[in-house]
């Protein structure tokens, strides 16, 4: 029923985030660095930067619409707090 469908959606979203979104974002970032180091035209850099932003916005939307609501339903408050602290620490450590 509904619980099974929710689990399927969560699994599909997690797979998409890790197998599609993350690699696409990393590849686009690498492309932007390579273009920048190679002296690409500003318009070309802007196009790739816009593509990266679109990928990130799509990624965040999936997290906010599927992943985070599922986590709030499945995890207790203490686990959610630890997860939030770990995410904050990771964000602070990432340049």
N, CA, C and O atoms as CSV, one atom per row, in Angstrom:
chain,resi,resn,atom,element,x,y,z
A,1,UNK,N,N,0.799,-1.182,0.000
A,1,UNK,CA,C,0.000,0.000,0.000
A,1,UNK,C,C,0.848,1.254,0.000
A,1,UNK,O,O,1.884,1.344,-0.659
A,2,UNK,N,N,0.371,2.207,0.757
A,2,UNK,CA,C,0.998,3.529,0.784
A,2,UNK,C,C,2.404,3.483,1.388
A,2,UNK,O,O,3.304,4.175,0.911
A,3,UNK,N,N,2.598,2.675,2.432
A,3,UNK,CA,C,3.922,2.582,3.053
A,3,UNK,C,C,4.924,1.984,2.078
A,3,UNK,O,O,6.052,2.465,1.966
A,4,UNK,N,N,4.512,0.931,1.371
A,4,UNK,CA,C,5.399,0.296,0.389
A,4,UNK,C,C,5.762,1.286,-0.720
A,4,UNK,O,O,6.919,1.371,-1.131
A,5,UNK,N,N,4.762,2.032,-1.201
A,5,UNK,CA,C,5.017,3.023,-2.256
A,5,UNK,C,C,5.969,4.103,-1.753
A,5,UNK,O,O,6.844,4.556,-2.491
A,6,UNK,N,N,5.801,4.517,-0.492
A,6,UNK,CA,C,6.702,5.514,0.081
A,6,UNK,C,C,8.124,5.001,0.177
A,6,UNK,O,O,9.075,5.741,-0.074
A,7,UNK,N,N,8.273,3.729,0.541
A,7,UNK,CA,C,9.601,3.118,0.602
A,7,UNK,C,C,10.235,3.024,-0.766
A,7,UNK,O,O,11.432,3.266,-0.922
A,8,UNK,N,N,9.428,2.670,-1.767
A,8,UNK,CA,C,9.938,2.599,-3.141
A,8,UNK,C,C,10.400,3.969,-3.621
A,8,UNK,O,O,11.453,4.091,-4.247
A,9,UNK,N,N,9.605,5.005,-3.325
A,9,UNK,CA,C,9.972,6.365,-3.729
A,9,UNK,C,C,11.260,6.795,-3.031
A,9,UNK,O,O,12.130,7.405,-3.651
A,10,UNK,N,N,11.379,6.480,-1.754
A,10,UNK,CA,C,12.588,6.839,-1.011
A,10,UNK,C,C,13.809,6.142,-1.604
A,10,UNK,O,O,14.836,6.782,-1.831
A,11,UNK,N,N,13.707,4.837,-1.855
A,11,UNK,CA,C,14.834,4.096,-2.439
A,11,UNK,C,C,15.206,4.646,-3.814
A,11,UNK,O,O,16.387,4.816,-4.118
A,12,UNK,N,N,14.207,4.923,-4.639
A,12,UNK,CA,C,14.477,5.458,-5.978
A,12,UNK,C,C,15.132,6.835,-5.893
A,12,UNK,O,O,16.048,7.138,-6.657
A,13,UNK,N,N,14.664,7.662,-4.966
A,13,UNK,CA,C,15.233,9.001,-4.807
A,13,UNK,C,C,16.669,8.923,-4.303
A,13,UNK,O,O,17.543,9.629,-4.807
A,14,UNK,N,N,16.918,8.072,-3.315
A,14,UNK,CA,C,18.289,7.904,-2.817
A,14,UNK,C,C,19.223,7.432,-3.922
A,14,UNK,O,O,20.344,7.923,-4.046
A,15,UNK,N,N,18.759,6.478,-4.724
A,15,UNK,CA,C,19.583,5.981,-5.831
A,15,UNK,C,C,19.856,7.092,-6.832
A,15,UNK,O,O,20.982,7.250,-7.303
A,16,UNK,N,N,18.822,7.861,-7.156
A,16,UNK,CA,C,18.998,8.949,-8.123
A,16,UNK,C,C,19.955,10.011,-7.590
A,16,UNK,O,O,20.805,10.509,-8.329
A,17,UNK,N,N,19.821,10.358,-6.321
A,17,UNK,CA,C,20.709,11.362,-5.734
A,17,UNK,C,C,22.162,10.904,-5.775
A,17,UNK,O,O,23.050,11.679,-6.131
A,18,UNK,N,N,22.405,9.647,-5.411
A,18,UNK,CA,C,23.791,9.184,-5.323
A,18,UNK,C,C,24.371,8.728,-6.656
A,18,UNK,O,O,25.565,8.903,-6.898
A,19,UNK,N,N,23.550,8.150,-7.521
A,19,UNK,CA,C,24.068,7.583,-8.769
A,19,UNK,C,C,23.977,8.535,-9.957
A,19,UNK,O,O,24.706,8.373,-10.936
A,20,UNK,N,N,23.094,9.521,-9.881
A,20,UNK,CA,C,22.908,10.440,-11.010
A,20,UNK,C,C,23.303,11.866,-10.627
A,20,UNK,O,O,24.178,12.465,-11.253
A,21,UNK,N,N,22.655,12.400,-9.599
A,21,UNK,CA,C,22.869,13.807,-9.246
A,21,UNK,C,C,24.299,14.095,-8.798
A,21,UNK,O,O,24.955,14.980,-9.349
A,22,UNK,N,N,24.784,13.356,-7.809
A,22,UNK,CA,C,26.133,13.637,-7.296
A,22,UNK,C,C,27.194,13.548,-8.392
A,22,UNK,O,O,27.999,14.470,-8.521
A,23,UNK,N,N,27.227,12.475,-9.188
A,23,UNK,CA,C,28.238,12.421,-10.258
A,23,UNK,C,C,28.081,13.555,-11.279
A,23,UNK,O,O,29.081,14.090,-11.759
A,24,UNK,N,N,26.847,13.923,-11.613
A,24,UNK,CA,C,26.632,14.995,-12.591
A,24,UNK,C,C,27.144,16.328,-12.055
A,24,UNK,O,O,27.758,17.102,-12.790
A,25,UNK,N,N,26.894,16.594,-10.781
A,25,UNK,CA,C,27.366,17.843,-10.172
A,25,UNK,C,C,28.891,17.867,-10.130
A,25,UNK,O,O,29.506,18.875,-10.477
A,26,UNK,N,N,29.499,16.769,-9.710
A,26,UNK,CA,C,30.966,16.708,-9.649
A,26,UNK,C,C,31.593,16.853,-11.031
A,26,UNK,O,O,32.610,17.530,-11.181
A,27,UNK,N,N,31.003,16.230,-12.027
A,27,UNK,CA,C,31.513,16.336,-13.393
A,27,UNK,C,C,31.406,17.774,-13.901
A,27,UNK,O,O,32.336,18.282,-14.527
A,28,UNK,N,N,30.288,18.421,-13.636
A,28,UNK,CA,C,30.110,19.805,-14.075
A,28,UNK,C,C,31.088,20.734,-13.360
A,28,UNK,O,O,31.629,21.656,-13.970
A,29,UNK,N,N,31.318,20.492,-12.065
A,29,UNK,CA,C,32.297,21.302,-11.336
A,29,UNK,C,C,33.692,21.128,-11.926
A,29,UNK,O,O,34.434,22.098,-12.076
A,30,UNK,N,N,34.044,19.894,-12.260
A,30,UNK,CA,C,35.345,19.624,-12.875
A,30,UNK,C,C,35.449,20.330,-14.228
A,30,UNK,O,O,36.488,20.895,-14.568
A,31,UNK,N,N,34.368,20.289,-14.984
A,31,UNK,CA,C,34.346,20.958,-16.285
A,31,UNK,C,C,34.547,22.462,-16.105
A,31,UNK,O,O,35.290,23.083,-16.865
A,32,UNK,N,N,33.896,23.046,-15.112
A,32,UNK,CA,C,34.038,24.477,-14.859
A,32,UNK,C,C,35.478,24.822,-14.477
A,32,UNK,O,O,36.027,25.811,-14.962
A,33,UNK,N,N,36.089,24.015,-13.614
A,33,UNK,CA,C,37.493,24.253,-13.234
A,33,UNK,C,C,38.409,24.161,-14.449
A,33,UNK,O,O,39.288,25.002,-14.634
A,34,UNK,N,N,38.200,23.131,-15.282
A,34,UNK,CA,C,39.033,22.955,-16.474
A,34,UNK,C,C,38.873,24.125,-17.437
A,34,UNK,O,O,39.856,24.628,-17.981
A,35,UNK,N,N,37.635,24.554,-17.643
A,35,UNK,CA,C,37.391,25.685,-18.541
A,35,UNK,C,C,38.026,26.956,-17.991
A,35,UNK,O,O,38.617,27.737,-18.736
A,36,UNK,N,N,37.900,27.155,-16.692
A,36,UNK,CA,C,38.463,28.344,-16.062
A,36,UNK,C,C,39.987,28.344,-16.172
A,36,UNK,O,O,40.594,29.365,-16.496
A,37,UNK,N,N,40.596,27.198,-15.900
A,37,UNK,CA,C,42.056,27.086,-15.991
A,37,UNK,C,C,42.538,27.244,-17.425
A,37,UNK,O,O,43.656,27.701,-17.663
A,38,UNK,N,N,41.696,26.864,-18.374
A,38,UNK,CA,C,42.065,26.947,-19.785
A,38,UNK,C,C,41.760,28.289,-20.419
A,38,UNK,O,O,41.967,28.469,-21.620
A,39,UNK,N,N,41.272,29.235,-19.630
A,39,UNK,CA,C,41.008,30.566,-20.159
A,39,UNK,C,C,39.761,30.661,-21.018
A,39,UNK,O,O,39.731,31.428,-21.981
A,40,UNK,N,N,38.733,29.895,-20.686
A,40,UNK,CA,C,37.487,29.915,-21.460
A,40,UNK,C,C,36.839,31.295,-21.405
A,40,UNK,O,O,37.092,32.086,-20.496
A,41,UNK,N,N,36.015,31.556,-22.382
A,41,UNK,CA,C,35.295,32.826,-22.455
A,41,UNK,C,C,34.307,32.932,-21.292
A,41,UNK,O,O,33.749,31.925,-20.855
A,42,UNK,N,N,34.092,34.147,-20.792
A,42,UNK,CA,C,33.150,34.338,-19.684
A,42,UNK,C,C,31.758,33.768,-19.971
A,42,UNK,O,O,31.120,33.224,-19.070
A,43,UNK,N,N,31.288,33.885,-21.191
A,43,UNK,CA,C,29.958,33.364,-21.526
A,43,UNK,C,C,29.904,31.848,-21.368
A,43,UNK,O,O,28.901,31.300,-20.910
A,44,UNK,N,N,30.984,31.178,-21.748
A,44,UNK,CA,C,31.028,29.721,-21.612
A,44,UNK,C,C,31.059,29.327,-20.131
A,44,UNK,O,O,30.382,28.386,-19.718
A,45,UNK,N,N,31.842,30.048,-19.347
A,45,UNK,CA,C,31.892,29.789,-17.909
A,45,UNK,C,C,30.527,30.027,-17.267
A,45,UNK,O,O,30.096,29.254,-16.411
A,46,UNK,N,N,29.857,31.088,-17.678
A,46,UNK,CA,C,28.533,31.402,-17.130
A,46,UNK,C,C,27.524,30.310,-17.462
A,46,UNK,O,O,26.684,29.969,-16.629
A,47,UNK,N,N,27.598,29.762,-18.664
A,47,UNK,CA,C,26.683,28.691,-19.062
A,47,UNK,C,C,26.877,27.461,-18.186
A,47,UNK,O,O,25.905,26.879,-17.704
A,48,UNK,N,N,28.119,27.067,-17.981
A,48,UNK,CA,C,28.400,25.894,-17.144
A,48,UNK,C,C,27.996,26.173,-15.694
A,48,UNK,O,O,27.449,25.296,-15.025
A,49,UNK,N,N,28.258,27.377,-15.210
A,49,UNK,CA,C,27.871,27.730,-13.839
A,49,UNK,C,C,26.353,27.665,-13.676
A,49,UNK,O,O,25.863,27.182,-12.655
A,50,UNK,N,N,25.605,28.146,-14.667
A,50,UNK,CA,C,24.134,28.055,-14.619
A,50,UNK,C,C,23.682,26.600,-14.606
A,50,UNK,O,O,22.742,26.246,-13.894
A,51,UNK,N,N,24.344,25.763,-15.386
A,51,UNK,CA,C,24.015,24.334,-15.404
A,51,UNK,C,C,24.244,23.705,-14.029
A,51,UNK,O,O,23.437,22.903,-13.559
A,52,UNK,N,N,25.351,24.078,-13.394
A,52,UNK,CA,C,25.649,23.552,-12.054
A,52,UNK,C,C,24.571,23.990,-11.066
A,52,UNK,O,O,24.088,23.185,-10.270
A,53,UNK,N,N,24.199,25.256,-11.120
A,53,UNK,CA,C,23.157,25.750,-10.215
A,53,UNK,C,C,21.839,25.020,-10.434
A,53,UNK,O,O,21.145,24.701,-9.468
A,54,UNK,N,N,21.484,24.752,-11.679
A,54,UNK,CA,C,20.246,24.018,-11.972
A,54,UNK,C,C,20.310,22.599,-11.412
A,54,UNK,O,O,19.328,22.103,-10.860
A,55,UNK,N,N,21.462,21.946,-11.553
A,55,UNK,CA,C,21.632,20.599,-10.999
A,55,UNK,C,C,21.486,20.614,-9.478
A,55,UNK,O,O,20.824,19.753,-8.898
A,56,UNK,N,N,22.109,21.595,-8.848
A,56,UNK,CA,C,22.062,21.685,-7.386
A,56,UNK,C,C,20.645,21.994,-6.908
A,56,UNK,O,O,20.181,21.403,-5.933
A,57,UNK,N,N,19.955,22.910,-7.579
A,57,UNK,CA,C,18.580,23.237,-7.194
A,57,UNK,C,C,17.668,22.022,-7.326
A,57,UNK,O,O,16.825,21.785,-6.461
A,58,UNK,N,N,17.830,21.256,-8.396
A,58,UNK,CA,C,17.043,20.039,-8.589
A,58,UNK,C,C,17.353,19.027,-7.489
A,58,UNK,O,O,16.451,18.386,-6.949
A,59,UNK,N,N,18.624,18.893,-7.168
A,59,UNK,CA,C,19.065,17.977,-6.116
A,59,UNK,C,C,18.439,18.369,-4.775
A,59,UNK,O,O,17.889,17.520,-4.074
A,60,UNK,N,N,18.522,19.642,-4.425
A,60,UNK,CA,C,17.949,20.110,-3.163
A,60,UNK,C,C,16.443,19.886,-3.124
A,60,UNK,O,O,15.900,19.507,-2.086
A,61,UNK,N,N,15.770,20.116,-4.239
A,61,UNK,CA,C,14.315,19.920,-4.284
A,61,UNK,C,C,13.955,18.470,-3.985
A,61,UNK,O,O,12.998,18.208,-3.256
A,62,UNK,N,N,14.709,17.530,-4.538
A,62,UNK,CA,C,14.448,16.106,-4.269
A,62,UNK,C,C,14.657,15.790,-2.795
A,62,UNK,O,O,13.884,15.043,-2.196
A,63,UNK,N,N,15.705,16.363,-2.214
A,63,UNK,CA,C,15.955,16.137,-0.789
A,63,UNK,C,C,14.808,16.697,0.050
A,63,UNK,O,O,14.319,16.034,0.964
A,64,UNK,N,N,14.384,17.916,-0.265
A,64,UNK,CA,C,13.354,18.578,0.530
A,64,UNK,C,C,11.976,17.947,0.346
A,64,UNK,O,O,11.181,17.919,1.286
A,65,UNK,N,N,11.684,17.439,-0.851
A,65,UNK,CA,C,10.356,16.893,-1.131
A,65,UNK,C,C,10.212,15.430,-0.739
A,65,UNK,O,O,9.114,14.995,-0.392
A,66,UNK,N,N,11.300,14.658,-0.786
A,66,UNK,CA,C,11.202,13.218,-0.542
A,66,UNK,C,C,12.057,12.780,0.647
A,66,UNK,O,O,11.548,12.186,1.597
A,67,UNK,N,N,13.333,13.070,0.590
A,67,UNK,CA,C,14.273,12.524,1.569
A,67,UNK,C,C,14.034,13.060,2.982
A,67,UNK,O,O,13.923,12.276,3.924
A,68,UNK,N,N,13.955,14.371,3.142
A,68,UNK,CA,C,13.806,14.948,4.474
A,68,UNK,C,C,12.472,14.579,5.120
A,68,UNK,O,O,12.455,14.223,6.298
A,69,UNK,N,N,11.338,14.650,4.386
A,69,UNK,CA,C,10.079,14.206,5.009
A,69,UNK,C,C,10.121,12.733,5.437
A,69,UNK,O,O,9.594,12.381,6.493
A,70,UNK,N,N,10.737,11.883,4.635
A,70,UNK,CA,C,10.844,10.466,4.997
A,70,UNK,C,C,11.695,10.304,6.251
A,70,UNK,O,O,11.361,9.513,7.134
A,71,UNK,N,N,12.784,11.046,6.330
A,71,UNK,CA,C,13.651,10.971,7.512
A,71,UNK,C,C,12.891,11.408,8.757
A,71,UNK,O,O,13.024,10.789,9.813
A,72,UNK,N,N,12.095,12.473,8.644
A,72,UNK,CA,C,11.325,12.947,9.801
A,72,UNK,C,C,10.311,11.898,10.259
A,72,UNK,O,O,10.021,11.799,11.451
A,73,UNK,N,N,9.776,11.122,9.328
A,73,UNK,CA,C,8.804,10.082,9.687
A,73,UNK,C,C,9.481,8.849,10.277
A,73,UNK,O,O,8.921,8.198,11.159
A,74,UNK,N,N,10.667,8.526,9.803
A,74,UNK,CA,C,11.295,7.255,10.147
A,74,UNK,C,C,12.278,7.335,11.312
A,74,UNK,O,O,12.542,6.322,11.960
A,75,UNK,N,N,12.824,8.516,11.591
A,75,UNK,CA,C,13.885,8.637,12.594
A,75,UNK,C,C,13.375,9.349,13.838
A,75,UNK,O,O,12.501,10.213,13.755
A,76,UNK,N,N,13.923,8.983,14.985
A,76,UNK,CA,C,13.540,9.658,16.221
A,76,UNK,C,C,14.273,10.999,16.331
A,76,UNK,O,O,15.206,11.271,15.577
A,77,UNK,N,N,13.841,11.816,17.268
A,77,UNK,CA,C,14.368,13.181,17.432
A,77,UNK,C,C,15.875,13.163,17.674
A,77,UNK,O,O,16.595,13.969,17.085
A,78,UNK,N,N,16.368,12.266,18.526
A,78,UNK,CA,C,17.803,12.224,18.838
A,78,UNK,C,C,18.624,11.917,17.585
A,78,UNK,O,O,19.675,12.518,17.366
A,79,UNK,N,N,18.146,10.991,16.774
A,79,UNK,CA,C,18.859,10.643,15.538
A,79,UNK,C,C,18.835,11.808,14.561
A,79,UNK,O,O,19.841,12.107,13.918
A,80,UNK,N,N,17.682,12.467,14.451
A,80,UNK,CA,C,17.588,13.640,13.572
A,80,UNK,C,C,18.545,14.738,14.031
A,80,UNK,O,O,19.191,15.389,13.210
A,81,UNK,N,N,18.630,14.939,15.338
A,81,UNK,CA,C,19.546,15.958,15.871
A,81,UNK,C,C,20.996,15.619,15.536
A,81,UNK,O,O,21.756,16.492,15.116
A,82,UNK,N,N,21.385,14.343,15.721
A,82,UNK,CA,C,22.759,13.933,15.396
A,82,UNK,C,C,23.034,14.103,13.908
A,82,UNK,O,O,24.117,14.541,13.518
A,83,UNK,N,N,22.063,13.759,13.087
A,83,UNK,CA,C,22.208,13.914,11.641
A,83,UNK,C,C,22.390,15.386,11.277
A,83,UNK,O,O,23.244,15.726,10.458
A,84,UNK,N,N,21.589,16.255,11.887
A,84,UNK,CA,C,21.707,17.687,11.639
A,84,UNK,C,C,23.067,18.228,12.044
A,84,UNK,O,O,23.656,19.046,11.338
A,85,UNK,N,N,23.562,17.765,13.191
A,85,UNK,CA,C,24.889,18.195,13.648
A,85,UNK,C,C,25.978,17.727,12.689
A,85,UNK,O,O,26.907,18.474,12.382
A,86,UNK,N,N,25.860,16.486,12.219
A,86,UNK,CA,C,26.856,15.956,11.276
A,86,UNK,C,C,26.823,16.730,9.963
A,86,UNK,O,O,27.870,17.022,9.385
A,87,UNK,N,N,25.618,17.062,9.491
A,87,UNK,CA,C,25.503,17.821,8.240
A,87,UNK,C,C,26.080,19.220,8.412
A,87,UNK,O,O,26.737,19.733,7.506
A,88,UNK,N,N,25.841,19.840,9.562
A,88,UNK,CA,C,26.395,21.174,9.827
A,88,UNK,C,C,27.913,21.131,9.883
A,88,UNK,O,O,28.584,22.005,9.335
A,89,UNK,N,N,28.455,20.114,10.543
A,89,UNK,CA,C,29.910,19.980,10.633
A,89,UNK,C,C,30.512,19.748,9.257
A,89,UNK,O,O,31.564,20.302,8.936
A,90,UNK,N,N,29.855,18.934,8.445
A,90,UNK,CA,C,30.336,18.677,7.089
A,90,UNK,C,C,30.304,19.962,6.271
A,90,UNK,O,O,31.257,20.264,5.552
A,91,UNK,N,N,29.219,20.718,6.375
A,91,UNK,CA,C,29.103,21.977,5.642
A,91,UNK,C,C,30.150,22.986,6.061
A,91,UNK,O,O,30.671,23.727,5.227
A,92,UNK,N,N,30.464,23.022,7.347
A,92,UNK,CA,C,31.479,23.956,7.846
A,92,UNK,C,C,32.875,23.550,7.397
A,92,UNK,O,O,33.746,24.404,7.227
A,93,UNK,N,N,33.093,22.252,7.204
A,93,UNK,CA,C,34.421,21.761,6.815
A,93,UNK,C,C,34.643,21.793,5.313
A,93,UNK,O,O,35.777,21.668,4.851
A,94,UNK,N,N,33.574,21.960,4.547
A,94,UNK,CA,C,33.681,21.957,3.088
A,94,UNK,C,C,33.972,23.370,2.600
A,94,UNK,O,O,33.251,24.306,2.945
A,95,UNK,N,N,35.039,23.534,1.790
A,95,UNK,CA,C,35.387,24.884,1.312
A,95,UNK,C,C,34.349,25.441,0.368
A,95,UNK,O,O,34.496,26.563,-0.118
